[in-house]
Amino acid sequence: MHTPDPHSRLGDDTRAVAPVLGFILIFGFLFVAFAGYQATAVPQQNQAAEFEHLQDVENDLVDVRRGILRASQSDVREFATVQLGLSYPTRLLAINPPQPTGTLQTSDPHNITIESQGDSDDRADVETRFLTYEPGYNELSSTPVQYENSVLYREAENNVFIEDQELVTDGGDTLEITALQNELREQGTGRITLSLFPSREFTADEIPDGDITVTIPTRLDEDYWDDELGDTGIYDGVDTGDNPYPDGVNAIEFDLNTEETELDLNTVGIQSEPEDDESPQKQGVGGVIGDEPEESDEPRDVNGEEPLLLVDGPTPGEESAAVVFEIENIAGEEVTITAFSISTPGKSNAAVRTEEDGVGNIDRDATNNDTENAEVQIRDSNDDLIGHATPDFVNNNANFTTDGNTNAMDREGNSGRGDEATIDDGEIVSVDMGEFNDGNVQLTFGDNSIDSIASVEDTDLTVTLILERGTEVEFYFRVTNVNT
């Protein structure tokens, strides 16, 4: 049997010291490694996510530019989407900074001036604006992306040009001006849809002709415009000092004769129609000056009614929270649904428009990121999918709001890009708007719980389908059952 040394002390017992020191050392190594990961790897990964988002948003803005130019020339309402911000990769232990938001906004208005060289009182002014996207990145430099006069570029010490000018074409034989009108400011992290409304036309006697001077606002300097337009006969340089615009805005000047150079001046409205007034100062010009406006060829049936007719529905199953209805194309020709919007004015049922905890605030339900149930789908009589809009999940919601905002059918969602729906003449299709609920508030559409009505005065729920040519067809529904 072991006999303790009577001369030893408890403080001399060091048997547990080594394991404790080992644990402390391992913990220290882990802490240093985690601190290094948080300080270096996390910012690098977030910077990569920001760079990828910057490339994506530049592609979005290329689509916006294309939509503006197409709307100005084709007399067709265009749609484009922009992903304002981004979400960083999810982390188990490391900490991310706040999600970067982005801001898309128009500038103050500036006048495009067309003035007769023989009579300074003979002039016309048309308002235009610049469009700027500014990211709020945490790692990358938050340099804005600018659109003006058909040019798309990233602002920097040496600007990075994404899309060059289409202001002067045909070697200087055509001056093609598109004025962007209306005020816009959107800020956030989600995806927004822009509606780009086509221009309207006025005749040659409303603006000067013959020898004229055209002055256009620009934020770019003479280096860019000299390089792009210096070889054209109508370009007269950039005035960076004595011009009618505020500091930071320069003036591009053109001298031309309308009998020798084709002047094509159009206005495009962002989110609403271009400004309209009896005076040329606020009126759009479409096509070549001197052309008379063409008669509208919007699709209508032989009786002049709307091109889409509600023929059945809503027809959901018992205790369903979905809105499903059938429509028939009576336009006399093929039509294409390019976008839609949903609003809940709640004129007959006040609970529908409740601002707090009510269905007036809801998003399309997308519990557990159920993509298929969150889509807006259009199916033919064989139940084949002919068009759909994919959701953009935000906090388990599909982000198809009921505030009347326009959603493009071919928007880029989390599960890919959707498709526009083309409907043959006489064809009947089913429109599935999906479920409408928010937490404990739900529209339930069982037997006799929702009726289609003809009058906007009594509508609780309005679904608007927007056709390729800009025609908007509204369908009105009255809700009689709101579950809470």
Beta strands, then each sheet from edge to edge (+ up, - down):
strand 1: 78-83
strand 2: 102-106
strand 3: 110-116
strand 4: 123-128
strand 5: 131-135
strand 6: 145-148
strand 7: 151-154
strand 8: 160-163
strand 9: 168-169
strand 10: 174-181
strand 11: 185-188
strand 12: 191-197
strand 13: 211-218
strand 14: 235-239
strand 15: 250-257
strand 16: 262-270
strand 17: 308-312
strand 18: 322-329
strand 19: 335-343
strand 20: 363-365
strand 21: 376-379
strand 22: 385-389
strand 23: 397-401
strand 24: 407-408
strand 25: 412-413
strand 26: 416-417
strand 27: 421-423
strand 28: 428-435
strand 29: 437-438
strand 30: 441-443
strand 31: 450-453
strand 32: 461-467
strand 33: 472-479
strand 34: 482-483
sheet 1: 1+ 12- 16+ 10+ 9-
sheet 2: 8+ 7- 6+ 5- 2+ 11-
sheet 3: 4+ 3- 13+ 15- 14+
sheet 4: 17+ 18- 28+ 21- 22+
sheet 5: 24+ 19- 27+
sheet 6: 24+ 19- 32+ 33- 31+
sheet 7: 20+ 23-
sheet 8: 25+ 26-
sheet 9: 29+ 30- 34+
end
